[in-house]
Amino acid sequence: EEQLEKERQQRAHEKRLKEQQKKQLSEARRKLRKTAESKNYWDADVSSKLSCLEVIEHICLRFDAVRLNEITAKLELVNSFAEAMDTLNVQIHKEVPESVETKDGISESATDNISRWSADEIMLLVKATTLYPIGTIKRWLEIANYVNEHRENKNAKKKTEKDVLIQVKTLNSLNNAQDQKKVKDILINPAKGSELEWKAEEQKLLERALKEFPSSDPDRWENIANFVGRSRKDCIRRLVNYFPCCYKSCSTT
């Protein structure tokens, strides 16, 4: 009987510890999101803001409370969008635990990359969240399957439950009505979204990424796109249009 009591106390202690860690993680995520929001996402345009939100949600799902608080402290000292994205991307490429389980039951692998979303995929995502409301069994998987089945580019990397979760959180973070309208305009006219004006900070990130990721890297343009916060297509187009001499010596494969 004494042994049973010890085991009961041990289980109760472990439960309290787990709840405390969960609370700390939730608070760390809230603080990180709030920091970026209080900085107005470093005055980024709506396209850049989406990229920033996406990276932040990716980080929130990837790291524990201690690491998140460290990242938040770094962001509090940042004064430009370029610095912010640089700081966030550096954190993503650092060594992380093998896997972190999210409250949604989705494991985040240390080797996963941020998934890029096209305009038609986002439109399908929005539609699927209505078709598969909260309470649907395996909701994120159903939504991912719907997007993969109906999107235009069938050869693109398939969206996962984690990809869907991050993108939904990203879109939900746009609580500004004006930003939501701009996103809607981009979805209705995808060309408009891909041709949004490049900011000086994005240009600097592109130039830095071109030096950091050599042409010998098979995933060069995916890495550049993630680093800059633009799509692969946007980065290549920018290089072709504004750096034709440089483009001749660069591989776009």
C-alpha positions in Angstrom: 0.0 0.0 0.0 2.9 2.3 0.8 4.4 1.6 -2.7 1.1 2.4 -4.4 0.9 5.7 -2.6 4.4 6.6 -3.7 3.5 5.7 -7.3 0.4 7.8 -7.1 2.3 10.8 -5.8 4.9 10.3 -8.5 2.2 10.3 -11.2 0.7 13.4 -9.7 4.0 15.1 -9.7 4.7 14.2 -13.3 1.3 15.5 -14.3 1.8 18.9 -12.5 5.3 19.2 -14.1 3.8 18.4 -17.6 1.0 21.0 -17.1 3.6 23.6 -15.9 5.8 23.0 -19.0 2.7 23.2 -21.3 1.8 26.5 -19.7 5.3 27.9 -20.0 5.4 26.9 -23.7 2.0 28.5 -24.4 3.2 31.7 -22.7 6.5 31.7 -24.6 4.6 31.3 -27.9 2.3 34.1 -27.0 5.2 36.4 -26.1 7.0 35.7 -29.4 3.9 36.5 -31.5 3.1 39.6 -29.4 6.7 40.9 -29.9 6.4 40.7 -33.6 3.0 42.3 -33.5 4.1 45.1 -31.3 6.8 45.9 -33.8 4.1 46.0 -36.5 6.2 43.3 -38.2 8.9 45.9 -38.8 6.6 47.9 -41.1 6.6 45.1 -43.7 4.1 45.0 -46.6 1.4 42.3 -46.5 3.4 39.8 -48.6 6.5 40.1 -46.3 4.3 40.0 -43.2 2.8 36.7 -44.3 6.3 35.3 -44.8 7.3 36.6 -41.3 4.2 35.1 -39.7 4.8 31.8 -41.4 8.3 31.6 -40.1 7.2 32.6 -36.6 4.5 29.9 -36.5 7.1 27.4 -37.7 9.4 28.3 -34.9 6.5 28.2 -32.3 5.9 24.6 -33.3 9.5 23.7 -33.4 11.1 24.9 -30.2 10.6 24.6 -26.4 9.8 27.5 -24.1 13.5 28.3 -23.2 14.5 28.5 -26.9 11.4 30.6 -27.8 12.2 33.1 -25.0 15.8 33.4 -26.3 14.5 34.1 -29.8 12.0 36.7 -28.5 14.8 38.5 -26.6 16.8 38.7 -29.8 13.8 40.0 -31.8 13.1 42.7 -29.2 16.5 44.3 -30.2 15.8 44.2 -33.9 14.9 47.4 -35.8 14.3 46.3 -39.4 12.5 43.6 -41.3 15.7 42.3 -42.8 17.3 41.9 -39.4 14.1 40.2 -38.1 14.0 37.6 -41.0 17.8 37.1 -40.7 17.4 36.4 -36.9 14.5 34.0 -37.5 16.2 32.1 -40.3 19.3 31.7 -38.3 17.3 30.1 -35.5 15.6 27.7 -37.9 18.9 26.4 -39.3 20.3 25.8 -35.8 20.4 22.3 -34.4 17.1 21.5 -32.7 15.7 18.5 -30.8 14.9 15.5 -33.0 11.1 16.0 -32.6 8.7 18.2 -30.7 5.1 17.2 -30.2 2.6 20.0 -30.6 -0.7 20.3 -28.8 -2.4 19.3 -32.0 -0.7 16.0 -32.0 1.6 16.7 -34.9 5.3 16.0 -34.6 7.7 18.7 -35.8 10.9 17.2 -37.3 14.2 19.0 -37.0 14.9 18.5 -40.7 11.6 19.8 -42.0 11.6 22.9 -44.2 9.0 25.6 -44.4 6.5 24.8 -47.0 5.7 27.4 -49.7 2.1 28.0 -50.6 0.8 29.1 -54.0 -2.2 31.3 -54.4 -4.5 28.5 -55.5 -3.3 26.3 -52.6 -4.2 29.0 -50.1 -7.7 29.4 -51.7 -8.2 25.6 -51.4 -7.0 25.7 -47.8 -9.6 28.4 -46.9 -12.3 26.4 -48.6 -11.2 23.1 -46.9 -11.4 24.7 -43.5 -15.1 25.2 -44.1 -15.6 21.8 -45.6 -13.8 20.2 -42.6 -14.8 22.2 -39.6 -13.4 21.9 -36.0 -14.4 18.5 -34.6 -13.7 16.6 -37.8 -11.8 13.4 -37.2 -8.2 13.9 -38.5 -9.2 17.4 -39.6 -5.7 18.5 -40.6 -5.0 15.4 -42.6 -8.3 15.7 -44.5 -7.5 19.4 -45.3 -4.0 18.5 -46.5 -5.4 15.7 -48.7 -8.0 18.1 -50.2 -5.4 20.7 -51.1 -3.1 18.1 -52.6 -5.9 16.6 -54.7 -7.3 19.8 -56.1 -4.3 22.1 -56.6 -3.0 23.0 -60.0 0.6 21.8 -59.6 0.3 18.1 -59.0 4.1 17.6 -59.0 4.8 20.0 -56.1 5.7 18.6 -52.7 2.6 17.3 -51.0 1.3 19.4 -48.1 1.4 17.7 -44.7 -0.8 18.1 -41.6 2.0 20.3 -40.1 2.1 22.5 -43.3 -1.7 23.0 -43.0 -1.6 23.8 -39.3 1.2 26.4 -39.8 -0.5 28.1 -42.7 -3.9 28.3 -40.9 -2.3 29.8 -37.9 -0.4 32.3 -40.2 -3.6 33.4 -41.9 -5.5 33.6 -38.6 -2.8 35.9 -37.3 -3.8 38.5 -39.9 -6.3 40.2 -37.6 -5.9 43.5 -39.5 -8.9 44.0 -41.9 -6.8 45.9 -44.4 -4.2 43.1 -44.5 -6.9 40.5 -44.9 -8.3 42.5 -47.9 -4.8 42.7 -49.5 -4.4 38.9 -49.1 -7.8 38.4 -50.7 -6.8 40.6 -53.6 -3.6 38.6 -54.1 -5.6 35.3 -54.0 -8.0 36.6 -56.6 -5.2 37.9 -58.8 -2.1 35.7 -58.1 0.0 37.7 -60.6 -0.4 40.8 -58.3 1.0 38.9 -55.4 4.1 37.7 -57.2 4.8 41.2 -58.5 4.6 43.0 -55.2 7.3 45.6 -54.9 10.5 44.4 -53.4 11.6 46.3 -50.3 15.2 47.3 -49.7 15.4 44.8 -46.8 14.2 42.0 -49.1 16.8 43.0 -51.7 19.6 42.8 -49.1 18.4 39.4 -48.0 18.4 38.2 -51.6 21.9 39.4 -52.1 23.0 37.8 -48.9 21.3 34.5 -49.8 22.9 34.4 -53.3 26.3 34.5 -51.6 25.4 32.0 -48.8 23.8 29.3 -51.0 26.1 28.4 -53.9 25.0 27.1 -57.3 26.3 23.7 -56.4 23.5 23.4 -53.7 20.7 21.2 -55.2 18.1 23.0 -53.0 19.6 26.4 -53.7 16.5 28.3 -54.7 14.3 26.7 -52.1 16.8 27.8 -49.5 17.0 31.3 -50.9 13.2 31.6 -51.0 13.0 30.5 -47.4 15.7 32.9 -46.4 14.2 35.9 -48.2 10.6 35.2 -47.4 9.5 35.1 -51.0 8.6 32.3 -53.4 11.3 30.5 -55.5 9.7 32.0 -58.6 9.8 35.5 -57.2 13.5 35.3 -56.4 14.5 33.9 -59.8 12.4 36.6 -61.5 14.1 39.3 -59.4 17.5 38.0 -60.3 16.7 37.8 -64.0 15.1 41.2 -64.2 17.5 43.2 -62.1 20.8 41.3 -62.2 21.0 40.0 -65.8 24.8 39.8 -65.7 24.8 37.9 -62.4 22.0 35.7 -63.7 24.1 34.4 -66.6 26.6 32.9 -64.1 24.0 31.5 -61.7 22.2 28.2 -61.9 18.4 28.2 -61.5 18.0 24.5 -61.2 
